[in-house]
């Protein structure tokens, strides 16, 4: 049954990836014009893109710090008695940077597995990194919802992008639900762990979750990351549409990032994020411009991730000598 479920999940992932990439390719083939390409050439985009990529290196430190804060601590009981209760901040950031590019491997989980492995290699109990990953997923969803919710305050319902069943009322309901997530996470980590069945409680023996204010701070750091990434998309979009609304980009990108983040199996949300960007911003920018902007954002982000990965590897290697 498990093998059948895994094969079905892989098939769904492949279909979603192919449909997303096919939609992006078809949109660019249909709507890409020489005028759009001329704008990229006339504006000397490469220097601007390089600056945005360097800015993204700094932006990536926000989720890296948030993940580090979510590590909590461990008493070091039983077989893990010799393990340190907490990583140093520098080590945590290096682990995040080194494992960053693994998300582009098929499956979209290898960066999480790599974090777990590197945490164990430096003496971190597996439960600590596993719980940090669990909290990260919940808080990223909540952060995207908060960014979209704040941006929605500046939009009237008729300006919200309608995609099939995603009507303004559905948007607002989803945003309200995600805004409650941090409170639910805090309550669960504070009171819910003791209500779990015996076997997971044994697995959690010695683990102490982050304090409530640390969880809130991590949530704000993830929200800052989503907002700053949306700002990059807005700056890139202004290469093509000078009057592009920042509120609409923030509103759309918060939802786009969450949907592409939780999509299982898609490497880094590749294809799906670009397709959703076209669907959400095509009416404001034109489908061709939205598609080119989405691809430019992806290239800028990948360049920034490669820079952080190389810097993290270099620093980590120098500390291991």
C-alpha positions in Angstrom: 0.0 0.0 0.0 2.8 2.4 0.9 4.7 1.7 -2.4 1.5 2.3 -4.3 0.9 5.5 -2.5 4.4 6.7 -3.2 4.1 5.8 -6.9 0.8 7.7 -7.1 2.4 10.8 -5.3 5.3 10.7 -7.7 2.9 10.5 -10.7 0.9 13.5 -9.4 4.1 15.5 -8.8 5.3 14.8 -12.4 1.9 15.7 -13.8 1.8 19.0 -11.8 5.4 19.9 -12.8 4.7 19.1 -16.5 1.5 21.1 -16.5 3.1 24.0 -14.8 6.1 24.1 -17.1 3.9 23.5 -20.1 1.7 26.4 -19.1 4.6 28.8 -18.6 6.2 27.7 -21.9 3.0 28.1 -23.8 2.3 31.5 -22.2 5.7 32.8 -23.2 5.5 31.4 -26.7 2.1 33.0 -27.1 2.6 36.4 -25.4 6.3 37.1 -25.3 7.1 40.0 -27.7 10.2 41.7 -29.0 9.2 44.7 -27.0 9.6 42.9 -23.7 13.0 41.6 -24.7 14.0 45.0 -25.9 13.1 46.5 -22.5 15.4 43.9 -20.8 18.3 44.9 -23.1 17.7 48.7 -23.0 17.6 48.8 -19.2 21.0 47.1 -18.7 19.3 44.4 -16.6 22.4 42.4 -15.7 23.8 44.9 -13.2 20.4 45.4 -11.6 19.8 41.7 -11.4 23.2 41.2 -9.8 22.4 43.8 -7.1 19.0 42.0 -6.5 20.8 38.7 -6.2 23.2 40.1 -3.6 20.3 41.6 -1.8 18.6 38.2 -1.8 21.7 36.7 0.0 20.9 39.0 2.9 17.2 38.2 2.7 17.9 34.5 3.0 19.5 35.1 6.4 15.9 35.8 7.7 14.6 32.2 7.3 18.0 30.8 8.2 17.9 32.7 11.6 14.2 31.7 12.0 15.1 28.0 11.6 17.9 28.3 14.0 15.7 29.9 16.6 13.2 27.0 16.2 15.7 24.4 17.1 14.7 24.5 20.8 16.9 22.5 23.1 17.5 19.0 24.5 18.4 17.7 27.9 20.7 15.1 26.4 19.1 12.1 28.1 19.6 8.4 27.5 21.7 7.6 24.4 22.1 11.3 23.5 23.5 12.3 26.9 26.8 13.5 25.4 25.1 15.7 22.8 25.2 19.5 23.3 21.8 21.2 24.1 22.1 23.8 21.4 24.0 24.7 18.2 26.0 27.9 17.9 24.3 30.5 15.8 27.1 30.4 13.2 26.9 26.6 12.9 23.1 26.8 12.4 23.3 29.4 9.7 26.1 27.4 7.9 24.0 24.3 8.0 21.1 26.2 6.4 23.3 27.7 3.7 25.0 24.5 2.8 21.8 22.5 2.5 19.9 25.2 0.6 20.4 24.0 -2.9 19.3 20.5 -2.1 15.7 21.6 -2.4 16.1 21.6 -6.2 16.6 17.9 -6.2 13.5 15.9 -7.2 11.3 15.4 -4.1 11.6 18.9 -2.6 12.6 17.3 0.8 16.4 16.7 0.4 17.3 20.0 1.9 15.3 19.0 5.0 17.0 15.6 5.1 20.4 17.2 4.7 19.7 19.6 7.6 18.9 16.6 9.7 22.0 14.8 8.7 24.3 17.7 9.3 22.7 18.4 12.6 23.4 14.9 13.7 27.0 15.2 12.4 27.6 18.1 14.8 25.9 16.3 17.7 22.4 17.7 17.5 19.7 15.3 18.5 17.5 14.4 15.6 14.3 15.3 17.4 15.4 18.9 17.7 16.0 19.4 13.9 12.9 17.4 13.1 10.7 19.6 15.3 12.3 22.7 13.9 11.3 21.6 10.4 7.8 20.8 11.5 7.4 24.3 13.0 9.0 25.9 10.0 6.4 24.5 7.6 3.5 25.7 9.8 5.0 29.2 10.3 5.9 29.7 6.6 2.3 29.0 5.8 1.2 31.5 8.5 3.7 34.1 7.3 2.5 34.0 3.7 -1.1 34.3 5.0 -0.2 37.3 7.1 1.5 39.1 4.2 -1.4 38.5 1.9 -3.8 39.6 4.7 -2.0 42.9 5.3 -1.8 43.6 1.6 -5.5 42.7 1.2 -6.3 45.7 3.4 -5.1 48.0 0.6 -7.1 46.1 -2.1 -10.8 46.2 -2.8 -12.3 42.7 -3.5 -12.5 43.5 -7.2 -8.8 43.9 -7.4 -8.0 40.5 -6.0 -7.0 38.0 -8.7 -9.8 35.5 -9.2 -8.5 32.0 -10.3 -11.3 29.5 -10.7 -12.8 28.9 -7.3 -10.3 31.3 -5.6 -12.9 34.1 -5.1 -12.3 37.0 -2.7 -14.3 35.3 0.0 -12.2 32.2 -0.2 -9.0 34.4 -0.1 -10.2 36.2 3.1 -11.3 32.9 4.8 -7.9 31.3 4.0 -6.0 34.4 5.2 -8.0 34.5 8.5 -7.3 30.8 9.0 -3.5 31.1 8.4 -3.4 34.2 10.7 -4.5 31.9 13.6 -1.8 29.4 12.9 1.0 30.9 15.1 -1.4 31.0 18.1 -2.4 27.3 17.5 1.3 26.3 17.1 2.2 28.0 20.4 -0.7 26.3 22.2 0.2 22.9 20.8 3.9 23.2 21.7 3.0 24.4 25.2 0.1 22.1 26.1 -0.5 19.6 23.2 2.8 17.7 23.5 1.7 16.2 26.8 -1.6 15.0 25.3 0.2 12.9 22.6 0.0 9.0 22.8 2.8 7.3 24.7 5.1 6.4 21.8 5.6 9.9 20.4 6.0 11.2 24.0 8.9 8.7 24.5 10.4 10.0 21.2 10.1 13.6 22.6 11.8 12.7 25.9 14.3 15.4 26.8 13.1 17.8 24.1 12.1 21.4 25.1 10.3 23.4 22.5 11.1 27.1 21.8 9.5 29.7 24.0 6.3 31.3 22.8 8.1 34.6 22.0 10.7 32.8 20.0 8.0 31.1 17.9 6.4 34.5 17.3 9.8 36.1 16.4 10.5 33.2 13.9 7.0 33.8 12.4 7.9 37.5 11.9 11.2 36.6 10.3 9.5 34.2 7.8 7.0 37.0 7.1 9.8 39.4 6.5 11.4 36.9 4.1 8.1 36.5 2.1 7.6 40.3 2.0 11.2 41.0 0.9 10.9 38.3 -1.8 7.7 39.9 -3.0 9.5 43.3 -3.1 12.0 41.7 -5.4 9.2 40.6 -7.7 7.7 44.1 -7.6 11.0 45.7 -8.5 11.5 43.2 -11.4 7.9 43.7 -12.5 8.5 47.5 -12.8 11.0 46.8 -15.5 7.9 46.1 -17.6 5.0 47.9 -15.9 5.9 51.2 -14.2 2.5 51.5 -12.4 2.5 48.0 -10.9 0.7 48.0 -7.6 3.0 46.9 -4.7 -0.1 45.8 -2.7 -1.3 43.5 -5.4 2.2 41.9 -5.7 2.4 41.4 -2.0 -1.1 40.0 -1.8 -0.4 37.6 -4.7 3.1 36.6 -3.8 2.1 35.6 -0.2 -0.3 33.1 -1.6 1.9 32.0 -4.5 4.9 31.3 -2.2 2.8 29.2 0.3 1.2 27.1 -2.5 4.5 26.4 -4.2 6.2 25.8 -0.8 3.8 23.1 0.4 3.6 21.5 -3.1 5.1 18.0 -2.4 7.8 16.7 -4.8 8.3 19.9 -6.9 11.9 20.9 -6.6 11.9 24.4 -5.0 8.3 24.9 -6.4 9.9 25.1 -9.8 7.4 25.7 -12.5 4.4 26.0 -10.2 5.5 29.3 -8.7 6.0 30.8 -12.2 2.6 29.5 -13.4 0.8 30.9 -10.4 2.6 34.2 -10.9 1.3 34.4 -14.4 -2.3 33.6 -13.2 -2.2 36.1 -10.4 -0.5 39.0 -12.0 -1.2 38.4 -15.7 -4.2 40.8 -15.6 -2.0 43.6 -14.1 1.1 43.1 -16.2 0.1 41.1 -19.2 0.8 37.3 -19.3 4.0 37.7 -21.2 5.5 40.3 -18.8 4.3 38.3 -15.8 6.0 35.2 -17.2 9.3 37.0 -17.9 9.2 38.6 -14.5 8.7 35.3 -12.8 11.6 33.7 -14.7 13.8 36.7 -13.8 12.9 36.4 -10.2 13.7 32.7 -10.2 17.1 33.4 -11.8 17.9 36.1 -9.3 16.9 33.9 -6.4 18.9 30.9 -7.6 22.0 33.2 -8.1 21.6 34.5 -4.5 21.2 30.9 -3.2 24.4 29.8 -5.1 26.3 32.7 -3.6 25.1 31.9 -0.1 25.8 28.2 -0.7 29.4 28.8 -1.8 30.0 31.2 1.1 28.7 28.7 3.6 30.8 25.9 2.1 33.9 28.0 2.2 33.4 29.2 5.8 32.4 25.7 7.0 35.5 24.1 5.3 37.8 26.7 6.9 36.4 25.9 10.4 36.9 22.2 9.9 40.6 22.4 9.2 
